[in-house]
Amino acid sequence: MTSRPSIEVLKKTMRIPQAAFGVVVMVIIVFSAIFAPWITSADPEEMDFDNLLQGFSEEHILGSDQMGRDTLARLLYGARVALMVSLGAVGLGVIIGVPLGLVSVYCRGYIDDIIMRVMDALVVFPSLLIAVGLAAAMGGSLPTVIIAIGIANIPWMARIIRSQGLTIREQDFVAAAEAGGMSHFRIIFKHILPNSIAPVIVQSTLSMGYAVLTEAALGFIGVGIQPPTPTWGNMLLQAYPMLDQQPLLSIVPGLAIFLLVLAFNFVGDALRDVLDPRLKGVIH
Amino acid sequence: MLQYMIRRLLQIVPVLLIVTLMVFALMLAIPGDPARALVGPGEALDEEQLEIIRKEFNLDKPVLVQYGIWLSKVVRGDFGRSSQYQRPVLDELRTRAWVTLQFGIAAWVLAVVIAVPAGIISAVYRGRALDYIATLISIGGVAIPNFWFGIMAILVFGVYLGWLPAQGYVNIFEDPIEGLRHMILPVFALGITSCALIMRQTRSAMLEVLAQDYVRTARAKGMSEPVVIGVHALRNALLPVVTVFGLQTGRIFAGAVVIETVFGIPGMGNFMVLAIFARDFMVVQGGVLIMALAVLSANLLTDLIYAWLDPRIRYND
């Protein structure tokens, strides 16, 4: 794979206005997460008891919470968690799901059956449910959250690879390669894998948005990453009792989640339209 | 059809076994001594007592044997005892599952009732203002965290306007009016994502169907537009909507865990979250299993409805 087609895809994608908006939002959020200490001098865990529950103000641009902690700083450091979780969880789903799908396509027969039944079983568990179960067993932490959401991503990746593989296997060029004496193993890596990359990329982008939502939900019910580490979800949890006193505290992190998820969805949808319009029904 | 049903039911047996195995495996994820975790916190136990518990829960046996014993108990409805209430887990979950089910069904109905007409209107008036509004709502509905939507709804309708209660649950069969008032906000919050997805699905399915030859024929025969859309197009456009059903059951159950926490609804989801903090492991395990089984049944039901609606499925599988 040369870089040429990927640049072409990028150009086409960026011409879709929603995708351009999505990429800009993603870039802004990634940069603010990385350069958080340079953007704000405030410490996300430092309490300022002279300025509790502030609205927009000079000391705290986006206000402060009931312990006087700076909302902007917490938001920026929370972005790190959101990005780490979405990358980690989707990465885990790809790393385990893609090889499983390939093995399924390659081996066919009862191995394919076993793998697919396990995937069928995994689909039954929404990521939040896995996370609740794991949190009960292991306690809430960054690895628990990533593993829980990652596990939920595995079956979707495996299924996509498998269905792509099954279609591609029927194509003439694969038959030609087989007739030419190419081993099954090489066929998988030379033909099936490269041809399956596009839907995996699309699904990954959309799954990242879903991972952000799940992480936030876990944080909100208190079984995600534990305070004092700020996450958008646990910020919302701590803001909730203050809803009638300082609604800004609840509004800001929610908007951040909404924007990031929107960005992932926009880019994912655009990539799907550019890479393969036929995928519309396949990917959820 | 009967043959297809039997085949589908047989297929589900291995999946069911794997699902129970996964739920059982949660116990293996507990770090440290599971015997301690199973009796709950706050119990100072000496080695002798721990040994009794290990015997009781069969923790001294090989893992697969443990699974077998556990499974045979689960099949008989014995999900273990809640360490915080000292009562059978299933009894505790049963009453709360009913609450969750009420909200889940209401959210599902609400989503369909709004989404299907909105999706049709969106497709019929493609490219006009109504379509843009509907599309905007469906895009936003997928990206918004449902619990945050709930919080914002509480802020507007509960805190500022004071129209609706922000918290709590009233049994709708004892006090229908108060019960309904308490249901409105959580049901909207629970249903919003599904509503957005179904709207999108209906719109694109409808657009596809409207471009088909038989729709053109119907129009050419001089049928009125409402008949063409309502009778001819809609039936086929609803097919893909059915497939969303299975997927949405999981979403609504998972949503209930969070939404019940936001609104203080004493349902199964809320109960499970509280059980995590009480380190009441058996309750969480039982809850996860029940929810997974519910999703599995919904998926099966979806497949069967789909095959019934579209006979081609029965032969292609």
Interface residues (C-beta under 8 A of the other chain):
Chain A: R117 V118 D120 A121 L122 V123 V124 F125 P126 S127 L128 L129 V132 G133 L134 A135 A136 A137 M138 G209 L213 A216 A217 F220 I221 G222 V223 L236 Y240 L243 D244 P247 S250 I251 G254 I257 F258 V261 L262 N265 K280 G281 H284
Chain B: P14 V15 I18 V19 M22 V23 L26 M27 A29 I30 P31 A37 I139 G140 V142 A143 I144 P145 N146 F147 W148 I151 M152 I154 L155 V159 S204 P240 L247 G250 R251 F253 A254 V257 V258 T261 V262 M272 V273 A275 I276 F277 R279 F281 V284 Q285 G287 V288 M291 A292 V295 L296 N299
